[in-house]
């Protein structure tokens, strides 16, 4: 069952700054999708747009269908309910998201009291259950944010996100500020919660290796567009787009001395959304660019096996070979659909 369907989503900030340009995304219940890319590629803007958390003067067009209901056309009262009961978000940097003068238990209880109309006693019981689900003892409900470690605060944020039993969790780089061991624990917790409760998960990160470990599918964004998508492990280990290759190669691979001593990076930065280059937005940094890349933008091309990439070098799938659709299911042989 399709939980979330994003169709031709475009987000433009005041001044004509195109932060998201025609993104399509589909997520089934129980599925985990990773969204990767450098800072400035539109990942967080995409996440905020899904729950209408962008500034009011931002122009958002397209469709965001959550269980078939368009978030962009909902009344504000309905949006408030959906933000907790339908989908919730876990931000990076929990210390900036939690109120420092309120106990964490009270902050978790607030959406339970407001949206589930629970009594104070029922809310206290629910807070204890949520903290234990997130790997913390119920007694930590009386703590203030500054009394908790970074990993514990992030667990509080996850408990808060689960408060009203949402069907979708959006995690926007939830482990960026954590050390490696705590990061692994938080990622394992998210993975277990999604599996046990059948939730949908959109995980945003710049680290392809992390996403490949926990996600079913991987979406790579650049300059506000999806430029590659497919099974997470395949995209990480054998990216089709030069940008995906550069992202994967920028991290050293364990057991590979060549990558450990000489990791390959990518010169330059993503383009300013207000001054996008002509043609393929990646061509000024692309080591494989052709002359036509400077003038001709590339649509997502079906590459078979559930993979698509927006690059002139992407080969067409072999005719007669079974492919997979964007959900990873087997599609009829010879299916060569292209992106709209």
PyMOL commands that set and color helices and strands:
alter all, ss='L'
color gray80, all
select helices_A, chain A and resi 43-50+71-73+76-86+94-97+104-115+120-133+138-142+145-147+150-161+180-197+208-214+232-237+242-249+257-261+283-285+291-294
alter helices_A, ss='H'
color red, helices_A
select strands_A, chain A and resi 2-13+17-28+32-36+59-66+69-70+87-90+168-172+200-205+217-222+225-231+301-304+307-309+323-324+330-331
alter strands_A, ss='S'
color yellow, strands_A
deselect
rebuild
show_as cartoon
